[in-house]
């Protein structure tokens, strides 16, 4: 990695911080809010299962896996944009 100016590092951290906030907000929704409102969501169904049950048992896990891959891809784009990406 080449030398990077302090301004570039601050801009990189700003974008990384914003990405982290977005990821934590999505995580919070699928970790707590979906489970908190599962009873209300059970009024609807998805593939024959109550929606609250499906989102708590399967949907949240699926979203977490997708979130991990999306976060890694977005962070790599940010790193490349600011010239701090790892060499392969």
Rosetta blueprint (number, residue, H / E / L):
1 X L
2 X L
3 X L
4 X L
5 X L
6 X H
7 X H
8 X H
9 X H
10 X H
11 X H
12 X H
13 X H
14 X H
15 X H
16 X H
17 X H
18 X H
19 X H
20 X H
21 X H
22 X H
23 X H
24 X H
25 X H
26 X H
27 X H
28 X H
29 X H
30 X H
31 X H
32 X H
33 X H
34 X H
35 X H
36 X H
37 X L
38 X H
39 X H
40 X H
41 X H
42 X L
43 X L
44 X L
45 X E
46 X E
47 X L
48 X L
49 X E
50 X E
51 X H
52 X H
53 X H
54 X H
55 X H
56 X H
57 X H
58 X H
59 X H
60 X H
61 X H
62 X H
63 X H
64 X H
65 X H
66 X H
67 X H
68 X H
69 X H
70 X H
71 X H
72 X H
73 X H
74 X H
75 X H
76 X H
77 X H
78 X H
79 X H
80 X H
81 X H
82 X L
83 X L
84 X L
85 X L
86 X L
87 X L
88 X L
